[in-house]
Amino acid sequence: MNEARIHELKEKLAQQPQNDELWFALGQEYFDNDYLNAIRCFSRCISIHPFRAEYFFNRGRKQLSRDEFEMALADLSMALRLDPESDMAWHYTGVAYFYLNQYENAAECFQRSVDVGIKYDGDIVPPSTDWTWMSYMKAGRPDAAAKALERVDENTKVGYEDRDYKTRVLLCQGKIDPEDFYKNVDREDDLVGMAEVYGLSNYYYYIKKDVKRSLELLEEVLSYQTWHQAFAYKSALREIESRRLEVSGSKG
């Protein structure tokens, strides 16, 4: 957090307490490190200007960060009512449904995110495609999952920070060898590396049916010392006990 910027914004807000844009800027300063204060700021924005989608969207994202999935879903659904053409709002609404174990609803939202992303040439297509695949796999619909992967190829646009999603999709399409994928995991960026290892775990579990290797990779995800708020870490934490039971059951 930029403490000087936070101090500056608070001084301005002391003079302009009804300035929603200043509250939003303060919320953005808190966004990555202080979720509760970020939520408070976005709530103030909503109280001042209750019909701006970005305020509900950002509060919803921070509710996701705090694992308040029902509250996140309420905010993100409102963001979509106000701006149904937001590929990011569709995506994160899907994430909320995913963590509420409503996988069919999640897949539908991720598909809508892809639709809007393609329409506006956005970067969201590989991330939302990967989440669609995961949602359908968890819903027990492998054919629908495989079909969803067809919307991404080697030339599909993706943001640099989301590059791991594209390689994960290509892996599941059979276009990247899993051993090569593992060798090329980003060992410098924990957030990207963790997401890649988690994606490889899904590959071994759902496609190769190798539960033991999948478990080993989940354990590797949980060995990371940073980014425990990341979705890859949260997902590994949710799945590891059932995966351990599967492995121990197969041994028995």
HELIX and SHEET records of a PDB file:
HELIX    1   1 GLU A    3  GLN A   15  1                                  13    
HELIX    2   2 ASP A   20  TYR A   30  1                                  11    
HELIX    3   3 TYR A   35  ILE A   48  1                                  14    
HELIX    4   4 ALA A   53  SER A   65  1                                  13    
HELIX    5   5 PHE A   69  LEU A   82  1                                  14    
HELIX    6   6 ASP A   87  TYR A   99  1                                  13    
HELIX    7   7 TYR A  103  LYS A  119  1                                  17    
HELIX    8   8 VAL A  125  LYS A  138  1                                  14    
HELIX    9   9 PRO A  142  ALA A  148  1                                   7    
HELIX   10  10 LEU A  149  ARG A  151  5                                   3    
HELIX   11  11 TYR A  160  ASP A  162  5                                   3    
HELIX   12  12 ARG A  163  CYS A  172  1                                  10    
HELIX   13  13 PRO A  178  LYS A  183  1                                   6    
HELIX   14  14 ASP A  190  ASN A  202  1                                  13    
HELIX   15  15 TYR A  203  ILE A  207  3                                   5    
HELIX   16  16 VAL A  211  LEU A  222  1                                  12    
HELIX   17  17 PHE A  231  LYS A  251  1                                  21    
END                                                                             
